Amino acid sequence: LKVIRSRIIVEVSPIKTRVEQVVVQKTHLGKFLPTFLVLIIMFVCVLLSSSIIINERTSSAYFRNTISATPNSVFLFGTYLTSFIIIILQLVIVALALHVLISYSITFWIGAILPLLLISSMFILLGIIIGYLAHSQETSNIVSFFVIVGALFFSNTILPLETIPLYLKQIILYNPFVVSEVILRKIIIFSFPIKNVLENLLRLIVYNLIFLVISYIALVYAKTKLKK
């Protein structure tokens, strides 16, 4: 019996395995790149557009612009276009820096162009809203800071969504920061085509439309308050 048992033990001994990566990962940057990009876009767009609005409202020419016959949409579009051009230039610089410094391929930018444009537009409009509702540069900076920290805190960056209660998780999934990060993560890391992220893209478009309407209302409110 002892001999039989010893033979059985030898036969069922664990099989030695060795795991080899098919593709050697040179850097872990791609893992954090979606979060990094969304954070840069949110930070720059919200602070930049809100600062432009505040500087315009505190300038001596603001009252003249208010009583002029120029449509409100012209002033709104001017601030939007200025902020949009600046953030696009910054994204180009980031792409070139990644390519030159660490030889990171920039081919993923082709598939991420549309999401990046929608994300930038959304946060620019959010900054415009803050700029028209705030009364001073200090107030605008504080509100922008809390908005950025709040969007970052209630995301997968600080707290993993798996550890959050289900009812709260359903709300956080609608966070613009989370939606933007999910889209870029699927495109950059998993190489998903645009058709696989259409639901999130549609959500970004809805956010843009909502923020556009609110920013126009905030513009009209700020001018009406000035006239009074």
C-alpha positions in Angstrom: 0.0 0.0 0.0 2.8 2.4 0.8 4.4 1.8 -2.6 1.1 2.4 -4.4 0.5 5.7 -2.5 4.0 7.0 -3.3 3.5 6.2 -7.0 0.2 8.1 -7.0 1.9 11.1 -5.4 4.5 11.2 -8.1 2.0 10.9 -10.9 -0.2 13.7 -9.7 2.6 16.2 -9.0 1.9 19.7 -10.3 2.8 20.5 -13.9 5.4 23.2 -14.3 4.3 26.1 -16.5 5.9 29.1 -17.9 4.1 32.2 -19.1 5.7 34.3 -21.8 4.3 37.6 -23.2 3.5 37.6 -26.9 4.4 41.3 -27.0 7.0 42.8 -24.7 5.6 45.9 -23.0 8.3 48.6 -23.1 6.4 51.1 -21.0 3.3 51.4 -18.8 2.4 54.8 -20.1 -0.3 53.5 -22.4 -2.1 52.2 -19.4 -2.4 55.7 -17.9 -2.5 57.7 -21.1 -6.3 58.0 -21.3 -6.6 59.3 -17.8 -3.7 61.7 -18.4 -5.2 63.1 -21.6 -8.7 63.6 -20.1 -7.2 65.3 -17.0 -5.1 67.7 -19.1 -8.1 68.5 -21.3 -10.4 69.1 -18.4 -7.9 71.2 -16.4 -6.9 73.4 -19.3 -10.3 73.8 -20.9 -12.2 74.7 -17.8 -9.6 77.1 -16.4 -8.8 78.7 -19.7 -12.3 79.3 -21.0 -13.6 80.6 -17.6 -10.6 82.9 -17.3 -11.2 84.3 -20.8 -14.9 85.1 -19.9 -13.9 86.7 -16.6 -11.3 88.9 -18.3 -13.8 89.9 -20.9 -16.4 90.8 -18.3 -14.0 92.8 -16.2 -12.6 94.8 -19.2 -13.7 98.3 -20.0 -15.1 97.2 -23.3 -17.6 94.7 -21.9 -20.4 97.3 -21.4 -19.9 98.5 -24.9 -20.1 95.0 -26.2 -23.2 94.4 -24.2 -25.2 97.3 -25.6 -24.1 96.7 -29.1 -26.3 95.0 -31.8 -23.9 92.1 -32.1 -25.6 88.8 -31.5 -24.8 87.0 -28.3 -23.8 83.9 -30.2 -20.8 85.8 -31.7 -19.3 86.4 -28.3 -20.0 82.9 -27.2 -18.5 81.4 -30.4 -15.4 83.7 -30.1 -14.5 82.4 -26.6 -15.3 78.8 -27.7 -13.1 79.0 -30.8 -10.2 80.7 -29.0 -10.1 78.0 -26.3 -10.6 75.2 -28.8 -7.6 76.3 -30.9 -5.4 76.5 -27.8 -6.3 73.0 -26.5 -5.8 71.5 -30.0 -2.3 73.0 -30.2 -1.5 71.6 -26.7 -2.7 68.1 -27.8 -0.5 68.3 -30.8 2.5 69.2 -28.6 1.7 66.3 -26.3 1.5 63.9 -29.2 4.8 65.0 -30.6 6.5 64.9 -27.2 5.3 61.3 -26.6 6.6 60.3 -30.1 10.0 62.0 -29.7 10.8 61.2 -26.1 9.7 57.7 -25.7 8.9 56.7 -29.3 5.2 56.3 -28.5 3.2 55.6 -31.7 0.9 58.4 -32.6 -1.3 56.3 -34.9 -3.9 56.0 -32.2 -4.6 59.7 -32.5 -6.4 59.0 -35.8 -9.1 56.9 -34.1 -9.2 59.2 -31.1 -9.6 62.5 -33.0 -13.4 62.7 -32.8 -13.6 61.7 -29.1 -10.9 64.2 -28.3 -12.7 67.0 -30.1 -16.0 66.2 -28.3 -14.2 66.0 -24.9 -12.5 69.3 -25.4 -15.7 71.0 -26.6 -17.6 69.7 -23.6 -15.1 71.0 -21.0 -14.7 74.4 -22.8 -18.5 74.9 -22.6 -18.4 73.9 -18.9 -15.7 76.6 -18.3 -17.8 79.2 -20.2 -20.7 78.5 -17.9 -18.6 78.9 -14.8 -17.1 82.2 -16.2 -20.5 83.7 -16.8 -22.0 82.7 -13.5 -19.0 83.7 -11.4 -18.6 87.3 -10.1 -14.8 87.5 -10.0 -11.6 85.7 -11.1 -11.1 84.3 -7.6 -14.6 82.9 -7.5 -14.2 81.4 -11.0 -10.9 79.7 -10.0 -12.4 78.2 -6.9 -15.5 76.9 -8.6 -13.4 75.5 -11.5 -11.1 73.8 -9.0 -14.0 72.2 -7.1 -15.5 71.0 -10.4 -12.3 69.4 -11.5 -11.6 67.8 -8.1 -15.2 66.6 -7.9 -15.1 65.0 -11.4 -11.7 63.4 -10.6 -12.7 62.1 -7.2 -15.9 60.5 -8.4 -14.1 58.5 -11.1 -12.2 55.3 -11.5 -8.9 57.2 -11.0 -9.2 57.8 -7.2 -11.8 55.1 -6.2 -12.2 51.9 -8.2 -15.8 51.6 -9.3 -15.9 48.0 -8.1 -15.6 49.2 -4.5 -18.5 51.7 -4.8 -22.1 50.8 -4.0 -24.2 49.9 -7.0 -26.6 52.8 -6.7 -23.8 55.3 -6.5 -21.9 53.6 -9.3 -24.8 54.0 -11.7 -24.6 57.8 -11.1 -20.8 58.0 -11.4 -21.0 56.3 -14.8 -22.6 59.5 -16.1 -19.7 61.6 -14.9 -18.3 63.4 -18.0 -14.7 62.6 -16.8 -15.6 58.8 -16.6 -17.3 58.8 -20.0 -14.4 60.5 -21.6 -11.9 58.2 -19.9 -13.8 55.1 -20.9 -13.9 56.1 -24.6 -10.2 56.9 -24.8 -9.3 53.7 -22.9 -11.2 51.5 -25.3 -9.7 53.2 -28.3 -6.1 53.7 -27.2 -5.5 50.5 -25.1 -7.9 48.0 -26.6 -7.9 49.5 -30.2 -11.7 49.5 -30.4 -13.2 51.0 -33.6 -15.5 54.0 -33.3 -18.6 51.9 -33.8 -17.9 50.1 -30.6 -18.1 53.3 -28.5 -21.0 55.0 -30.2 -23.1 54.9 -27.0 -20.5 56.9 -25.1 -20.0 59.2 -28.0 -23.7 59.9 -28.2 -23.6 60.7 -24.5 -20.8 63.2 -25.1 -22.8 64.8 -27.8 -25.8 65.2 -25.5 -23.5 66.7 -22.8 -22.2 69.2 -25.4 -25.7 70.2 -26.4 -26.8 70.6 -22.8 -23.7 72.7 -21.9 -24.2 74.8 -25.0 -27.8 75.7 -24.1 -26.8 76.4 -20.4 -23.8 78.5 -21.5 -26.0 80.7 -23.8 -28.5 81.1 -21.0 -25.7 82.1 -18.6 -24.5 84.6 -21.2 -27.9 86.2 -21.5 -28.2 86.3 -17.7 -24.9 88.0 -17.2 -25.7 90.7 -19.8 -29.1 91.2 -18.4 -27.7 91.6 -14.9 -25.2 94.1 -16.2 -27.8 96.3 -17.8 -29.8 96.4 -14.6 
